[in-house]
Amino acid sequence: MTQPAERRIALPHLPLAAQVWGDETLPPLLALHGWLDNAGSFARLAPLLATRWQVIALDLPGHGHSGHPAAGASYHYVDYVQAVLAAADVLQLDRYTLLGHSLGAGIAALVATAAPERIERLLLIEGLGPLGDDGSHTLQRFRDALAPHGASRKPLRIFRDVAQAVAARSMASGLPAELAQPIVERGLAETDGGWRWRSDPRLTRPSAVRLAETQVHALLRGITAPTALLLAQPATPYLPGAPMQARAECVANIRVSHLDGGHHLHLEHPAEVAAWIDAAT
């Protein structure tokens, strides 16, 4: 497997990290991973793309080797969008292709809405816009998010070795151990007595506010870049077919495809996903 180069990105308020595949003379492709993943999520796909692009896979704030926001800060889609745009500024990416998976796909869609002039193409795997809200859980979610967390916070789990952490991630996600390995290895930090997750524990807290689905649709209508959306079949439970189709219909220039597999299609089937990207670009 081709080894990436490490890149540090100093934002004014937060240090970010990235893994980079491909020569700097190639057109840039900025890749955004899913929730509780990291740049290692693209370890199998990025080498297949690195002959056409310089693939820059960010560790989003709070994930992988990137910094954690200050105490009192939250993880909201708008904050992620601002961080990605700021990272692109530091990297001097005036115009680039944007690839996102899951959470990263939701962020990528909003980046394309916020700065349409900068996005060459938009490539989305298992996600189109942020999680929406139908109103049925708004009140409870708001209370849960703002409730005190100090007393109920669990201590960070310590793994005796990397293999135990891989097994735990594999059990939680359903990913085979060999596919979870690059995410887990990048997501661990050595500590007294073993290994712990690098990711910010605050990432598991509920969001206080989600956008209504009508608002999500309004934002998706702002995407002007040619867009390709790849969905797993059977459908992922929290990405049901009808709502995803309704979202896709908001994007003027979109091509929707399906691939047999699970939520991490780019890890399970990197060659097929690379072929999908080639066909879309």
C-alpha positions as CSV (number, residue, x, y, z in Angstrom):
1,M,0.0,0.0,0.0
2,T,1.4,3.4,-1.0
3,Q,2.4,5.4,2.0
4,P,1.1,9.0,2.3
5,A,3.1,12.1,3.3
6,E,2.0,13.9,6.5
7,R,0.9,17.5,6.3
8,R,0.3,20.0,9.0
9,I,-2.2,22.8,8.5
10,A,-2.0,25.7,11.0
11,L,-5.3,27.5,11.2
12,P,-5.5,30.6,13.4
13,H,-7.6,28.8,16.1
14,L,-6.8,25.1,15.6
15,P,-4.0,22.9,14.1
16,L,-5.2,20.3,11.5
17,A,-3.4,17.3,10.0
18,A,-3.7,15.6,6.7
19,Q,-2.3,12.7,4.7
20,V,-1.3,13.4,1.1
21,W,-1.0,11.0,-1.8
22,G,0.2,12.1,-5.3
23,D,2.5,14.8,-6.8
24,E,1.9,18.4,-5.9
25,T,1.8,19.3,-9.6
26,L,-1.5,17.3,-10.1
27,P,-4.9,18.9,-9.6
28,P,-6.0,18.9,-6.0
29,L,-8.7,16.6,-4.5
30,L,-9.6,17.3,-0.9
31,A,-11.1,14.3,0.9
32,L,-13.2,14.5,4.0
33,H,-13.8,11.4,6.2
34,G,-16.8,10.2,8.3
35,W,-17.7,10.6,11.9
36,L,-15.1,9.1,14.3
37,D,-12.9,8.1,11.3
38,N,-9.9,10.0,10.1
39,A,-7.7,10.4,7.0
40,G,-6.8,6.7,7.2
41,S,-10.3,6.1,5.9
42,F,-8.9,6.8,2.4
43,A,-5.8,4.6,2.7
44,R,-7.1,2.0,0.1
45,L,-8.8,4.5,-2.3
46,A,-6.4,7.4,-2.4
47,P,-3.4,5.5,-4.0
48,L,-5.7,4.6,-6.9
49,L,-6.5,8.2,-7.4
50,A,-3.0,9.6,-7.0
51,T,-2.1,9.3,-10.7
52,R,-4.7,11.9,-11.6
53,W,-4.9,14.1,-8.4
54,Q,-2.9,15.1,-5.4
55,V,-5.2,13.6,-2.8
56,I,-5.3,15.6,0.4
57,A,-7.2,13.7,3.1
58,L,-7.9,16.0,6.1
59,D,-8.3,14.9,9.7
60,L,-11.3,16.9,10.6
61,P,-11.3,18.9,13.9
62,G,-11.3,16.5,16.9
63,H,-10.4,13.5,14.7
64,G,-7.1,11.7,14.0
65,H,-4.0,13.9,14.5
66,S,-5.9,17.2,14.3
67,G,-6.5,19.5,17.3
68,H,-9.5,19.6,19.5
69,P,-11.5,22.9,19.8
70,A,-11.2,24.8,23.0
71,A,-13.3,23.9,26.1
72,G,-16.8,25.2,25.6
73,A,-16.7,24.9,21.8
74,S,-19.0,22.5,20.0
75,Y,-18.9,20.3,16.9
76,H,-21.5,21.6,14.5
77,Y,-21.7,21.4,10.7
78,V,-21.1,25.1,10.3
79,D,-17.9,24.9,12.3
80,Y,-16.6,22.0,10.2
81,V,-17.4,23.9,7.0
82,Q,-15.5,26.9,8.2
83,A,-12.5,24.7,9.1
84,V,-12.5,23.1,5.7
85,L,-12.6,26.4,3.9
86,A,-9.9,27.8,6.1
87,A,-7.7,24.7,5.4
88,A,-8.2,25.2,1.7
89,D,-7.0,28.8,2.1
90,V,-3.9,27.7,3.9
91,L,-3.2,25.0,1.3
92,Q,-3.8,27.7,-1.4
93,L,-6.5,25.7,-3.1
94,D,-8.3,28.2,-5.2
95,R,-10.3,25.5,-7.0
96,Y,-10.5,21.8,-6.2
97,T,-12.4,18.6,-6.4
98,L,-14.1,17.7,-3.2
99,L,-14.7,14.1,-2.0
100,G,-16.6,13.2,1.2
101,H,-17.8,10.1,3.0
102,S,-20.7,10.1,5.4
103,L,-20.2,13.1,7.8
104,G,-17.5,14.2,5.3
105,A,-20.1,14.1,2.5
106,G,-22.5,16.2,4.5
107,I,-19.7,18.8,5.1
108,A,-18.6,18.6,1.5
109,A,-22.1,19.4,0.3
110,L,-22.2,22.5,2.5
111,V,-18.8,23.6,1.5
112,A,-19.9,23.4,-2.2
113,T,-23.0,25.5,-1.3
114,A,-20.9,28.1,0.7
115,A,-18.2,28.5,-2.0
116,P,-19.5,27.3,-5.3
117,E,-16.8,29.1,-7.3
118,R,-14.1,27.0,-5.7
119,I,-15.4,23.5,-6.3
120,E,-14.5,21.8,-9.5
121,R,-16.5,18.6,-8.8
122,L,-18.3,17.2,-5.8
123,L,-18.0,13.4,-5.1
124,L,-20.2,12.1,-2.3
125,I,-20.2,8.6,-0.8
126,E,-23.0,7.7,1.6
127,G,-24.2,11.2,2.4
128,L,-25.7,14.4,0.9
129,G,-26.1,17.3,3.4
130,P,-26.2,17.1,7.2
131,L,-28.6,15.0,9.3
132,G,-32.0,16.7,9.3
133,D,-34.7,17.1,11.8
134,D,-38.4,16.3,11.5
135,G,-39.2,17.9,14.8
136,S,-40.1,14.8,16.7
137,H,-36.9,14.7,18.8
138,T,-36.0,18.4,18.8
139,L,-36.8,19.2,22.4
140,Q,-35.2,16.1,23.9
141,R,-32.1,16.4,21.8
142,F,-31.7,20.1,22.8
143,R,-32.0,19.2,26.5
144,D,-29.6,16.2,26.2
145,A,-27.0,18.3,24.4
146,L,-27.0,21.1,27.0
147,A,-27.2,18.9,30.1
148,P,-24.1,18.8,32.4
149,H,-21.7,16.1,31.3
150,G,-19.0,16.2,33.9
151,A,-20.3,13.7,36.4
152,S,-21.5,11.2,33.8
153,R,-18.4,11.2,31.6
154,K,-16.8,7.8,31.3
155,P,-13.1,7.4,31.6
156,L,-11.3,6.8,28.3
157,R,-10.9,3.1,27.5
158,I,-7.3,1.9,27.5
159,F,-6.4,-0.9,25.0
160,R,-3.6,-3.2,25.8
161,D,-2.4,-3.2,22.2
162,V,-3.4,-2.0,18.7
163,A,-5.0,-5.4,17.9
164,Q,-7.5,-5.1,20.7
165,A,-8.4,-1.6,19.5
166,V,-8.9,-2.9,16.0
167,A,-11.1,-5.7,17.3
168,A,-13.2,-3.2,19.2
169,R,-13.7,-0.9,16.2
170,S,-14.4,-3.9,14.0
171,M,-17.1,-5.1,16.4
172,A,-18.7,-1.6,16.7
173,S,-18.7,-0.8,13.0
174,G,-19.0,-4.1,11.3
175,L,-15.9,-3.4,9.3
176,P,-13.6,-6.4,8.8
177,A,-10.4,-5.9,10.9
178,E,-8.1,-5.5,7.9
179,L,-10.3,-2.6,6.7
180,A,-10.6,-0.9,10.1
181,Q,-6.8,-1.2,10.6
182,P,-5.7,2.1,8.9
183,I,-8.4,4.1,10.7
184,V,-7.6,2.6,14.0
185,E,-3.8,3.0,13.7
186,R,-4.2,6.7,12.9
187,G,-6.8,7.1,15.6
188,L,-4.7,5.8,18.5
189,A,-2.3,7.5,20.9
190,E,0.1,5.7,23.2
191,T,-0.5,6.3,26.9
192,D,0.4,4.7,30.2
193,G,-0.7,1.1,30.2
194,G,-1.6,0.9,26.5
195,W,-3.4,2.9,23.8
196,R,-6.3,5.3,23.8
197,W,-8.4,7.0,21.1
198,R,-7.1,10.3,19.9
199,S,-10.5,11.6,19.0
200,D,-12.3,14.1,21.1
201,P,-14.8,12.5,23.5
202,R,-17.1,15.4,22.9
203,L,-17.7,14.1,19.4
204,T,-20.2,11.5,20.9
205,R,-22.4,14.2,22.4
206,P,-25.7,15.0,20.7
207,S,-26.0,18.2,18.7
208,A,-28.2,20.8,20.3
209,V,-29.8,21.9,17.0
210,R,-30.2,20.2,13.6
211,L,-31.5,21.9,10.4
212,A,-35.0,21.2,9.4
213,E,-35.2,19.1,6.2
214,T,-36.7,22.0,4.3
215,Q,-33.6,24.0,5.3
216,V,-31.3,21.2,4.1
217,H,-33.1,21.2,0.8
218,A,-32.7,25.0,0.4
219,L,-29.0,24.7,1.0
220,L,-28.6,21.8,-1.4
221,R,-30.1,23.9,-4.1
222,G,-27.1,26.1,-3.8
223,I,-24.7,23.4,-5.2
224,T,-23.7,24.3,-8.7
225,A,-20.7,21.9,-9.2
226,P,-21.2,18.7,-11.2
227,T,-22.0,16.2,-8.4
228,A,-21.9,12.4,-8.1
229,L,-23.5,10.5,-5.2
230,L,-22.7,6.9,-4.5
231,L,-25.0,5.0,-2.1
232,A,-24.7,1.5,-0.6
233,Q,-27.3,-1.1,-1.3
234,P,-29.1,-2.2,0.6
235,A,-29.6,1.3,2.0
236,T,-27.9,2.3,5.2
237,P,-30.7,2.6,7.9
238,Y,-30.1,6.3,8.6
239,L,-29.9,7.1,4.9
240,P,-33.3,5.8,3.7
241,G,-33.9,5.9,-0.1
242,A,-36.9,8.2,-0.3
243,P,-35.4,11.1,1.7
244,M,-32.1,10.7,-0.1
245,Q,-33.8,10.9,-3.5
246,A,-35.7,14.0,-2.4
247,R,-32.4,15.6,-1.5
248,A,-30.8,14.5,-4.8
249,E,-33.6,16.2,-6.7
250,C,-32.5,19.5,-5.1
251,V,-29.1,19.4,-6.8
252,A,-29.3,20.5,-10.4
253,N,-26.4,18.5,-11.9
254,I,-26.2,15.2,-10.0
255,R,-25.7,11.6,-10.9
256,V,-26.8,9.0,-8.4
257,S,-25.2,5.5,-8.4
258,H,-25.5,2.4,-6.2
259,L,-23.0,-0.2,-5.2
260,D,-23.5,-3.4,-3.2
261,G,-21.8,-3.2,0.1
262,G,-21.8,-1.5,3.5
263,H,-21.4,2.1,4.7
264,H,-17.6,2.3,4.1
265,L,-17.8,1.5,0.3
266,H,-14.4,3.1,-0.3
267,L,-12.7,0.8,2.1
268,E,-14.7,-2.3,1.0
269,H,-14.5,-1.8,-2.7
270,P,-11.7,0.8,-3.5
271,A,-11.3,-0.3,-7.2
272,E,-15.0,0.0,-7.9
273,V,-15.2,3.4,-6.1
274,A,-12.2,4.6,-8.1
275,A,-13.9,3.5,-11.3
276,W,-17.0,5.4,-10.2
277,I,-14.9,8.5,-9.6
278,D,-13.2,8.1,-13.0
279,A,-16.6,7.9,-14.7
280,A,-17.9,10.9,-12.8
281,T,-14.9,13.1,-13.8
